[in-house]
Amino acid sequence: MMLSSLIRQSLTVRQTTTLLSLRRTAAGIANHTQVLREFSSAAGEAEYDVCVVGGGPGGYVAAIKAAQLGLKAVCVEGRGTLGGTCLNVGCIPSKALLNSSHKYEDATKHFADYGIQVDNVAIDVGKMMAQKEQAVGGLTKGIEGLFKKNKVKYVKGWGKVTGANEVTVATSEGGEEKVVAKNVVLATGSEVTPLPGVQIDEERIVSSTGAIALKEVPKKMVVIGGGIIGLELGSVWSRLGAEVEVIEFLPNIVPAMDHEVRRNFERVMKKQGIKIRLKSKVTSAVADADGVKLTVEPAEGGEQEHMEADVVLVAIGRRPFTEGLGLEDLGIEMDRGRVLVNDKFQTNVPSIHAIGDVIPGPMLAHKAEEDGIACVEHIAGKVGHVNYDTIPSIVYTHPEVAWVGKTEMELKSEGVKYKTGKFSMMANSRARTVDETDGIVKFLADKETDKILGVHIMGSNAGELIAECVLAMEYGASSEDIARTCHGHPTLSEAVKEAAMATYDKPIHS
């Protein structure tokens, strides 16, 4: 009797569980069906063809391109100025400060080498920040001008997707506005990844946003994270006189960088006075009136160490910004915070698209721009495509580092047979004349076909030099194709040609 009773109870539990599962599945299908019904109904009443949520590099470019393709477009942005993180508090202002700090370092450390005597060189941080803001302001107003020129409607406020074809905007004036569009494009970008145990206040403990707005040069700055953002902003304040120490959890700085180029880059960073501590983690950072007290220990655990700094920069990465967009209510599929899309940038709700940092792929402004163009091309009935294998990465330190395609370690792990070609900037005539000889150009090409698989450059203007290599890879070129292309003399670009020559044959000047 006891056994039969247990069997009946077990069957009852299974039946109940199955029933609940079926009900949940049915509810999910019903919800998705309701969203699709709303889509078909609202699409016919739509005021706009495309509503872009987010006015950063991906969003504003998508909106302009949509208008150029004959679509009626509206862009919703809550910051109050267009351009997103990149233009307002990221790429653009940081490059202004990198330029200003480089000029200061030149004046104080290198002018005398060129026979230029300069006395009493001083820093005016306020004027430096004003020049940065002037550059940012001009560019943001320029985007508004482009919106007017292309007839893109600009709605100021924070948007939430409240239907398959509807975005509800909490406007900057305090009201609410509903935007109905046949297609919605999510382009909300990313935000700073927080570090447990460390509270950012943007004064003593800062993110990249605070690091580009300091009122004075700190005596000691600790940078948590040895990635691109941390090294760029660490370089700014190091050049201006701060003692800078970078603490990186991983065994290497900038993990995506080719190992050989990284070794050279790390050597130059240390030569410039930046301290780098690897395989270490910050477990706490507490700010007070006198500065910040940090606790550091080995990445794998071990004895703790206490240190102090005037300013701590938290630069451990960025994460997609999707909070408050209403995606869960619509059943938008996501994976680890990123919105999943198909090859047309559509989510599982066909009228809702996503681009840039909120979807898989490199978190880069120029990648977001390409996403935006390709996405609206599909919406307009054309064909758009972005080749993520040819998206360049650039570190705007001095020297710069830029790369595209595979690293040597990646090719080894994938079992690809390859050949390499290298050329030192020390042997480049232009680099010699301007005293910018720290650097190398490295090619990786298929051993049999000579097709370029990756290019890695460290040197002055590497971010500009890489463009030629991106174009070559996009068109499936070989290293011989670049090697047999005439390059102007004397130019830094000749180093690219020589490295290509070294890949398929032999260089002339090395």
N, C-alpha and C positions, 0 to 999 in steps of 0.2 A: 504493500500500500504506500509506504514511504517513497519507494522508487518511482511508482507511477505518478505520485503527487509531484515529485521533483520534475519529472518529464513534462507534466502539464504546465507547471510554473515556468519552466524553461521556454516552452513553446509560446506561452503567453508573452514573456519578455521579448522574445524574438519578433513576434507578430507586432507588438507595440512599437518596438524600435524601427521595424520595417515601415510601419504605418507613418510614424513620425518623419522618417527619412523621405517617404513619398510625398508627405504633406509639404516638407521643406522644399523639395525639388519642384513640386507643383507651384508653390508660392513664388519661387525664383523665376520659373517660366512665365507665370502670370505677370510678375513685375516687369520682366524684360519685354513681354508682349505688349504691356501697357505703354512702356517707353517707346516701342516701335510704332504703336498706334498714334501716340502723340507726335512722333516724328512725321508720319505721313500726313497727319492733320495740319500741324503747324507749318510744315514746309510750304504748303500752298498759300499760307497767309503771311509768309515771311516778308519783312521790310527790307532785309539785307540778304545778299548771297552768302557773305562770309562775315562772321563775328570773331575777331581774334582777341583772346583774353591774355593780356600781357603785352607791354610795349617795349620789350628789350630787343636785342639784335635779331632774334628769330621772329618775334611778334611784329615789330614795325616793318621789317622787310617783307614778311608774308602779306601784311595789309597793303603795302604799296604795290607789290607784285600782283596781288589779286585785282587791284584797281586798274593796273596796266593791262591786265588780261580781259578787261571789260566787265568785271564783277563789281557789284555794289558792296563796299567794304566798310566795316566799322572796327575800331580798335579800342578796347577797354583797358585802362591803366590807372592804378590807384596811387602811384608814387607822387603824381603831380607834375612830373617831368618825364619825357620819353627817353628811351635808351637803356632802361633796365639797370641791373647791377653793374654791368660792364661799363657803360658810359658814365653813370653817376658816381659809383663808389668802387669801381673795379679796374678793368683794363686801362681805361683812358686816364683817370687821375693818377694811377700808379706809374704810368709811363711818363707823365709830366714830371713827377717827383724823381723818377729814375734819371731823367734828362738833367734836371736842375742839380741834383746831387753829383752827377758825373761831371758837370761843368765846375762845380766847387772843388771836387777832388782834383781835377786837372789843374785848376788855378793854384791850389795849395801844394800839390805834390809833383806836377809834371811840367808846368810852364817853364821853369828854370832850365829844364833839359833842352828846351827849344830856343833858349836865349831870350826868354821873356821874363822880365823882373816885375813882380807884383808884390806890393806891400800892403799890410793891414787888410787882408781878405777876411771878411766877416759874413756870418749867416744871419739873414733876416727871415726867420721861419714864417712870419706873417705874410710878407711879400711873396714868398715861395708858394704858400697856400693860395694866395690871391691869384697868382698866375695860373695855377692848377684849376681853380674855379672858373677863371675866365675861359680857359680852353673847354671845360665841360659845358659851361653855359652856352657858348657859341654853337657847340655841336647839338645840344638838346633843342635849342631854338631852330636849328637847321632842319631837324627831323619834323618839327611842327610845320615848317615851311614846305617840306616835301609832302606832308599829308594834305595841305591845302592845294598844292600844285596838282596832286593826283586825285583830289576829291575823296580822300579817306576821312570819314567821320571819326572824331576823337572824343570819347566819353571818359571823363575823369572820375574814377571811383574804383572800388574793389568789386570784381565780378565773381558771381557764383553761378555754376551751371544748374539751373532748376528744371530743365527739361531737355529733351533731345534736340530742340531747336530754340531754346530759351536761355538767356543769361540775365540774371537779376543783379543790378548794380547798386551798391551802396555808394551814392555819389559823394563827391568831395564837399558839396554844399549841405550834406546831411539828409538828403532825400533818397528816394528809391526810383530806379528806372528799369523797365523791362525791355530787353533787346531781343527781337525775334529774327532768327536767321536760318537759312536753309542748311548752313554748315557752321560749326563752331570749331575753332582751332585753339587748343590749349598751348600757351607759350609763356608759362609763368616762371620758368627758369629754376634757379636753385637758391639755397640759403646756406649759411655757415653751419657745418657739422659741429654740434656742441661736444665738449669733453667732460665726462663725468668727474665731479670733484673740483671743477673750475668754473666759476661764475663770471661771465663777461660783463663788465660795466662800461666799456668803451672809454675808460679814462686810464686806469692802471692796468687792467686786464682787458685787452682789446682784440677785436676781430680785425680782418683786413679793413673794414670800414673805419674803425678807430685809428688804425695804424697810418692812414693817409690824412689824418686830421689832428695829429699831435701838435700841441702849442709850443713845445720846446724839444730840443734834442735830449733824450734821456742819457744818463751816464752809462747805465747798463740795461740792455734789452735781451730778454730770453725769448726765443722763437720756438714754439712747440710745433714741430712738423717741418721736415726737410723737403717739402715739395716745392713746386714752382712758386706759389704765392708767398710762402715763408721766406724763400731765398731772395726773391725780388725785393720784398719790403725790408728784409734784413739788410740787404745791400744798400738800400736808400739811407737808412739811419747809421749804418757802419761808415759810409762815406762822409756823413755829416759829423762824425766824431764819436758815436756811441760804441761802447764795447758790446758786441753781439755774439751770443752763443745760441746755436741751433741744437735742439734736442729731438732726435728722430727715433721712433720705436723700431723701425726696420733696420736691417744690416746695411742699407744704402740710402743715400739721398736720391731723390727723383727716381724711383724704381723703374719707371718706363723708359729711362734713358739707356742707350747702348753702354755696356759695361766699360769698354775702352775709352769712350768719350767721357763717361762719368768720372773715371780715374783722373783724367786731365782736368776736368772741370772742378772736382773737389780740391785738387792741388792748388788751382788758381784761387778758389774761394778762401782757402786757408792762408795763402800768400797775401791776400788782401786784408787779412786780419780777422776773418770770421771763424770762430771756433765751432767745431762740429762734433757732437757727441752722439754716437750711434748705439743701437740696441738698448735704448734707455726710455723710460716712461715717466711722465709727471703724474703723480697720484693726487696731488693737491696743490692749490695755489690760492693764497689768501691775501687780499689787498688791505692795506691800512693807510694812514696818512703819510707814512714814510716810504711806502713802496709795496712790493709783493714778496711774500715768503713762499718758497716752493719746496715741495718734497719730491725727490727724484730717486728712482731705483732701477736696477737692471730690468730689461723687458721681460725676462723669464723669472723675475723675482730675486730678492736678495737684500743685501744691506742698503738701508735708506741713506740718502744724503740730503742735507738741507742747504738751500742757497737763496740768495736775495737778488732782486732786480728792481729797477725803477718802473719798467714797463714789461709786461708779458704779452706777446702776440700769439693767439691761438690760431693755428693755420693747419689743421689736420685734414682738411678737405671740405667738400660741399655735398649737400644732399638735395634731391628734388623738392621743390616747393609746391606741394599739392594740398596742404591743409586748408580747410574751409572752402574748397572748390565744389563740394557736393558730389564728388565722384562716387563715393560709396552708395549714396542714395540711388544713383542711376545704374549701379551694378557694373561700373567700368572696371575691367580687369587690370590688375596691377601685380607687379612682382618686386618685392623688396623696395617699395616706395616709388617705383617707376611705372609709368603708364605703358601698357603693352599695345603695340600698333602693328598693322600689317605693312606690306611694302608700299601702300598708298597713304601711310600715316593715319589710317583709320583705326579707331578703337573698336571694341565689339559692338558699340552703338554706332552704326555706319555714318551718321551725320556729325559725329564728334571725332575730331582729329587731335593729334598731339605732336609737338615738335620740340627740338632743343634739349635742354637739361632734364626735362621731365620724362624723357624716353631713353631707352638704352643707347649706348654710344658715348663717344668722348664728350665731356662737359666743357665745350669750347664755344666761344661766341661765333666764330666763323663756321663751325659745324651747324649751329642753330640757324644761321642765315641760309645755308644751303638746304637744310630741312624745310624751312619756311617757303622757299621758292618752289622746291619739288612738290611740296604738299598742295599748294594752291594751283600748281600746274595740273595735278591730278583732278582737283575740284573743277577746274575749267575744261576738263575733258581732254587734256593733253597728257603727255608722258613726262614724269619727273623722276630723277634718280640721283642718289648721293652715294658715292663710293667711299665708305668709311675707311678703306685701306689706304686712301690717299689724302687723309686729313692731316695737315702738318701740325706739329706741336712746337712751341717756342718758349724759351726761358729768356726774359729780357734783362738779364744781368749784364755785366761787362767783363769778359766777352759774353756774347749771346750764345745760346745753344739752340739748334733747331733740328728737327728730324721728321722723316716721313717713312712709312712702311715698316718693315720688320727690323728687329735688332738681331745681332749675331746669335745671342742666346736663344731667341725664339726659333730661328732657323735650325739651330742644333737640336732643340727639343722636338721639332717637327720632322726631323730626319731629312731636311732638304739639303741637297748638295749645292754648295755655293762657292763663290770666289770673292775675294775682297781686293779693294784698291784704296790706297791712302795717300794723302798729300798734306804736308805740314805747312801752315801759314808762314812759318819761318823762311820758307823758300819762295814765297810770293812777293813780287817786287812792290806792289802797292802796299801790302801789309808792312813791309820794311820801311817804306818812305813815310808812313804815318805812325810808325812805331806801335803797330797792333799785331804783334807776331805770336801771341798766345792763341793757338788754335789748330784744328785739324779738319780735313774733309775725308769722310770714309764712305765708300760705296760697297754695297752688297748686291751681287748679281748671280743669276742662275748659272751653274757651272757649265751646262750644256748649251743653253740658248742665249746667254748673256743678258737676258731680260733683267732690268733693275728691280730688285726686291726691297731695297731700303737705302736711304741716304742719311748720313748723320754729320752735322756740321757744328763745330765750335769755333767761334771767331767773331770779329767785328762784323756787324750787319748780317749775321747768320740767318736771321728771320727774313731778310730780303733774298738772300742767296738760295734759300730752300725752294722758292717759288718755281724756279726753272726745273728743279728735280721733281716737284709735284706734277707739273705739266707733263714731263717726260713719262712718269709712271702712269698717269691717267691715260696716256696714249700707248702704253705697252712698249715704251722705247727700251733699247739696249744701252749699256754703258758706252758702246762704240758710237752710238748716235750722238751722244753729248760730246764725246771725245773728238769727233770729226766736225763739230759745229764751231765756227770761228767765234771767239770771245775777244772783246776789246782789250787793248793793252795800254797802260797798265791798270788792271782792275782786280778786285778781290775775286771776281767770278772766274778768273783764270785758274784758281785753286780747284774749283769744281771740275773744270775741263781736265786738269792734270790728274786728279783723283780718278776720273773716268778713264783716262788713258792708262793709268796704273792698273785698272781693273781688267781691261780686255787685252792690254799689251804692256807697254812701259811708258812712264812719264818722261818728259824731256828734262825738267829742272829738278830732279830728285834722284 
